[in-house]
Amino acid sequence: MAEQEDPIKQGKSDVVRAARLSVAPMMDWTDRHCRYMHRLLSSRSLLYTEMVTSPALVRGGALHLLDFHPDEHPVALQLGGSDPAELAAAARLGARAGYDEINLNVGCPSDRVQSGTFGAILMKQPGLVAECVAAMQDAVAVPVTVKCRIGVDDQDAEGVLPEFIARVASTGCDRFIIHARKAWLQGLSPKENRDIPPLDYDLVLRMKGLFPALHLSVNGGITSLEQAQAFLDAGLDGVMVGRAAYHQPWDILAQADARIFGEIAATADPVDIALAMIPYIEAHLVAGGRLHQITRHMMGLFAGRPGGRLWRRVLSEGASKRGAGPALIHQALARMQAAQPA
Ligand SMILES: Cc1cc2nc3c(=O)[nH]c(=O)nc-3n(C[C@H](O)[C@H](O)[C@H](O)COP(=O)(O)O)c2cc1C
């Protein structure tokens, strides 16, 4: 069958292309509502779910964690776990739900995750990660990828990272996202672990030199599309942006299709995005949801723009009130407009 007619191969090439710019998996942040808005901002970028643990899916049967809107494609499911058979079963559930990629979390440092022996602590067990990835690959046709750190604690990142990548890549896994700092497993909170261990972008760039055939994305501390483009120009295959994409979604995502993917520039304005969210909000309310579950992810839509603070204030004061609905969006937009100098 010709490649363009094979939906699996076609889907694989789309997801690899999309990985030039991705929005990081972020617990409690990149839920389906957040991803829906991000997709309105960029039709090309790859979106990641929050981490879903394989025990929650396989033993807990929490299949609702896999729900997503069809417009979210291309979208990757991030799994947490360290039991190969259980991860394979979870990956199968994810692929069956329609995800375009299954990603394994080898970067999260939280206590809860360490006690379940998954996340960043797995940087110490490349053999086990390779077993997990091999089992996941056997279970699904979509790509299986790994998001890792450069090392943990007192590991020598320079030695450990290439060994880790080589070991895991020996399974056939060919895409890695590297958060360019260590995780310190003792004494730092997960939040501190995203800021305090120093970033080492050069090490990630050197990995591309060592493994030119692998698709490598860099993550950590990237706050603009210019910075993202510079990493692509330096030879990396992808850039993953987390907090900046969440807090300034317009700055990171609205120009991404044009600047990172070479598409014709879209002319949308953040106001258009706010208005485009309304049918989605209406459907959510009809299904019994609450407004603030969506608007909490819309707070940053006007970040750094005139009226951005007023927008946040109107949404945060009104969205949790009983009966709050799309009228609040219109009200916030009208108040912003009224506050503009004539
Ligand atoms: C609120 C929050 C939740 C996160 N949850 C996850 C997660 O579920 N899985 C994961 O691999 N990383 C998680 N991360 C880490 C991000 O994916 C990313 O690696 C990190 O924030 C560094 O990228 P940045 O500097 O662009 O934000 C989380 C980060 C934040 C801020």
The ligand as a Tripos MOL2 file, in Angstrom:
@<TRIPOS>MOLECULE
LIG
   31    33     1     0     0
SMALL
NO_CHARGES

@<TRIPOS>ATOM
      1 C1          1.9720   22.0610   36.5550 C.3       1 LIG1
      2 C2          2.9530   21.1490   35.8960 C.ar      1 LIG1
      3 C3          2.6700   19.8000   35.7830 C.ar      1 LIG1
      4 C4          3.5740   18.9280   35.1510 C.ar      1 LIG1
      5 N1          3.2010   17.6200   34.9510 N.ar      1 LIG1
      6 C5          4.0010   16.8120   34.2000 C.ar      1 LIG1
      7 C6          3.5790   15.5180   33.8060 C.ar      1 LIG1
      8 O1          2.4710   15.0820   34.0880 O.2       1 LIG1
      9 N2          4.4360   14.7620   33.0730 N.ar      1 LIG1
     10 C7          5.6770   15.2170   32.6980 C.ar      1 LIG1
     11 O2          6.4190   14.5150   32.0110 O.2       1 LIG1
     12 N3          6.0800   16.4460   33.0420 N.ar      1 LIG1
     13 C8          5.2710   17.2490   33.7510 C.ar      1 LIG1
     14 N4          5.6560   18.5440   34.0140 N.ar      1 LIG1
     15 C9          6.9540   19.0190   33.4920 C.3       1 LIG1
     16 C10         6.7760   19.6390   32.1100 C.3       1 LIG1
     17 O3          6.3010   18.6870   31.1830 O.3       1 LIG1
     18 C11         8.1150   20.2200   31.6080 C.3       1 LIG1
     19 O4          9.0440   19.1650   31.4820 O.3       1 LIG1
     20 C12         8.6900   21.2590   32.5640 C.3       1 LIG1
     21 O5          7.6900   22.1840   32.9820 O.3       1 LIG1
     22 C13         9.8410   22.0120   31.9010 C.3       1 LIG1
     23 O6          9.3930   22.6860   30.7350 O.3       1 LIG1
     24 P1          9.0450   24.2670   30.7250 P.3       1 LIG1
     25 O7         10.2220   24.9800   31.3380 O.co2     1 LIG1
     26 O8          8.8310   24.5970   29.2810 O.co2     1 LIG1
     27 O9          7.8220   24.4430   31.5720 O.co2     1 LIG1
     28 C14         4.7830   19.4220   34.6470 C.ar      1 LIG1
     29 C15         5.0710   20.7890   34.7650 C.ar      1 LIG1
     30 C16         4.1600   21.6520   35.3600 C.ar      1 LIG1
     31 C17         4.4740   23.1290   35.4330 C.3       1 LIG1
@<TRIPOS>BOND
     1     1     2 1
     2     2     3 ar
     3     2    30 ar
     4     3     4 ar
     5     4     5 ar
     6     4    28 ar
     7     5     6 ar
     8     6     7 ar
     9     6    13 1
    10     7     8 2
    11     7     9 ar
    12     9    10 ar
    13    10    11 2
    14    10    12 ar
    15    12    13 ar
    16    13    14 ar
    17    14    15 1
    18    14    28 ar
    19    15    16 1
    20    16    17 1
    21    16    18 1
    22    18    19 1
    23    18    20 1
    24    20    21 1
    25    20    22 1
    26    22    23 1
    27    23    24 1
    28    24    25 2
    29    24    26 1
    30    24    27 1
    31    28    29 ar
    32    29    30 ar
    33    30    31 1
@<TRIPOS>SUBSTRUCTURE
     1 LIG1         1 GROUP 0 **** ****
